[in-house]
């Protein structure tokens, strides 16, 4: 498995797939995922967090193992992406407290 070097993984990297900024994308998708699991699907908050953590870690494992082009280049597992995911989970939790409870 390939890991991204901490110094090479920029917080403001512009390689997101939906939004231009990758870490912002992780944050917003983490918040949205937690809100969907908790308030739309009706899962408990602990179960929603566990599910989102599994998805986030699984995605990073995929990034560390699966090539993204025909040359076999692998992006790499990013610890900063996981941090952004978890900040998103916290953000989603706070939004849920403010608007849904």
Secondary structure, 3 states (H helix, E strand, C coil): CCECCCCCCCCCCCCCCCCCCHHHHHHHHHHHHHHHHHHHCCCCHHHHHHHHHHHHHHHHHHHHHCCCCCCCCCCCECHHHHHHHHHHHHHHHHHHHHHCC
